[in-house]
Amino acid sequence: MSRGIGYWLTRRETLTPEKEAVVDGQRRLTYKELNCRVNRLARVIAGQGCAYGDRIAVLAYNCSQYVEVIMAAAKLGLILVPLNWRLTAAELAFQVTDSGVGLLIFDPDLAALAGDLCRSSEISKTLVLGPENAPGTGAPGCEALMAGHSDAEPQPDKAPDADTPHIIMYTAGTTGKPKGAVLSQGAAFWNTLNLEALDFTSRDRDLLVLPMFHIGGIGLFTLPMLYHGATVVIMRTFDPADCLRLLAQERISLFFGVPAIFQFLIQHPDFRPEAFAGVRLVMSGGAPLPVSIVRQYHEAGIVLQQGFGMSEAAPSIATLPRELALTKAGSIGRAVFHLEARIVDDELNTLPAGEVGELVMRGPNLMQGYWNRPDANEEAFRGGWFHSGDLAYMDEDGDLFIVDRKKDMFISGGENVYPAEVENAIFELPQVSEAAVIGIKDVKWGEVGKAVVVLKAGHQLTAEKLMDHLEGRLARYKIPRSVEFIEALPRNAAGKVLKTRLREQFK
C-alpha cells in the first residue's frame, strides 16, 4: 500500500461516485459527497495549524461526521485520538495530555464534557461538529467553516503511506494507567484484507452499533466497508428497538456486536427473527460469547458467529467460520489470513494441541507500539511476538479457545475494566486498609465488578458510601456493583493478593 487509506475515498469518488456510502438518520451521503466533505474538513483542520504527525482528538457519538474526521485525519497524516464519552473529564485528561493533543473536535451534545476536558488539560483549539459555534466553549462550527473551503484533494506537506500512524487507541493496563496503542494506516489496510474470508462486497450494508471510540466501531466494519465501496448505516448509540427496526428497514447484510448487545436484542419484546432475514453475517466479539446465547440464536434460525480481536490488532485476530458456529461454539476459530498465532509457554515454546498457554501473534495489522511506553513495548513484543495476555489452547483442528486472562482485567458489557484503576480510587478512602476488585459473572453484562475491602481497625464504611466516593471519579461501568467487607485478603508468600481464590469464593 503506497498511499494512505484516505485515498480509498478518492478512488471511490471516481469508481462509484453515486453509490451510497454512509447513512446517518435522515442524512445519506454518496461516495462523491462523502469525499468532498472529507476534503473540506481536512482543509478546515489544516487551517487550525495541524500538520503531518500532529495529534487531534474526537469526542463524539456515532455520526457521519465521525467517519469524516477519521478519513480527514488519514488524508492529512494526522494521528487521531478517539475519546470515550463514557469516561470522566479527569480520565480523558490523561489521554489527551499523554498523547499531546492540540485540537479537540467534539459533538455539540457533549459540549459540557468537552468544556471540562479543556479546563483540565492543555487543549487550546476546538471545533464542534455542527453548523454553529458551541455555546459556552467558543468552538467554531465545522459546517460553517467547511462551506468556505474547496472540495479539492488536500495537499499535506508529507504524503501519508502504510507506515503513517493513524490512530492512538487507549487501552488501560494492569497498573490502571492507560496505554495508547499506535495503529498505522497500514494496520487498517491489513485488517481489511484479513476480513476477506467474510466475503465483503460493494453490495453489503453494515449496521454500525459499536461506538467509534472503540477500535471495533472503526475496524468492524466501517473502514472495510469504505474500502469495498459498501454502505455503513450508523446508529448514534445502541438502542435494541431501533436496532431491530434498522436491520429490516435498511436491508442490513452485516451486523457485528458484543455479547451484551445480542442478549439485549433477543430479550427485547420487539425481537423477531424476521428482522435478521437479510443479514448474512451476524458476528460477536469484544467479550467472551456464552454458548447459551449462540444456541438461543440458533433456535431462532440465526447463525451467530464468534470473532476475536484486540485494540492492538486493529482489531481482527481470529474468526470462527459460519459452518462451525454451533458445533464449535466457544471457539474463536482460526487466526486471520495475514496473522501468525501460536500458543506458547513462558519460554515461547509452542505447546501441543490441547495444552493451555499464552496466545502470541505477529502480523502487519498489529500496532506499531504503545505511545511513549518503551517499557510496555519491550514486554508486549518479547521475543518478536506480540503477547496478548490471554490464556488459550488450540485443538487438533487448529481452532483456538480462550480459557482465561493472564491479567486481572474483566469485560463488562463489552467495556474493559482494569481492577487496579478501581482499587486505586478505593484506596483514596481513609477507612480502607486493603482492597481487591474482581469480575464476577452477570446475566446482563457478562461480568461486573465486586470490591472486596478490608477496613482499618476501628473504622466504619458502608457500601453506599464507597459507591458515592467512586461516582464521578470513574466511568459508571467501572464502578463495582457490589461490595464485600472481610477481615483480610488472601495472599501468597510474596504478599500478592490471590484473586483466583477471591473469584472462587464469590462466584
Buried (B, 14 or more C-beta within 10 A) or exposed (E): BEBBBBBBBBBBBEEBBEBBBBBBEEEBBBBBBBBBBBBBBBBBBBEBEBEBEBBBBBBBBBBBBBBBBBBBBBBBBBBBBBBBBBBBBBBBBBBBEBBBBBBBBBBBBBBEBBBBBBEBBEBEBBBBBBEEBBEEBEBBBBBBBBEEBEBEBBEBEEBBBBEBBBBBBBBBBBEBBBBBBBBBBBBBBBBBBBBEBBEBEEEBBBBBBBBBBBBBBBBBBBBBBBBBBBBBBBBBEBBBEBBBEBBBEBBBBBBBBBBBBBBBBBEBEEBEEEBBEEBBBBBBBBBBBBEEBBEBBBEBEBBBBBBBBBBBBBBBBBBBBBEBBBEBBBBBBBBBEBBEBBBBEEEBEEBEEEEBBBBBBBBBBBBBBBBBBEEBBEEBBEEEBBBBBBBBBBEEEEBBBBEEBEBBBBBBBBBBBBBBBBBBBBEEBEBBEBBBBBBBEBEEBBBBBBBBBBBEEEEEBEBEEBBEBBEEBBBEBBBBBEBBBBEEBBEEEEEEBBBEBBBEEEE
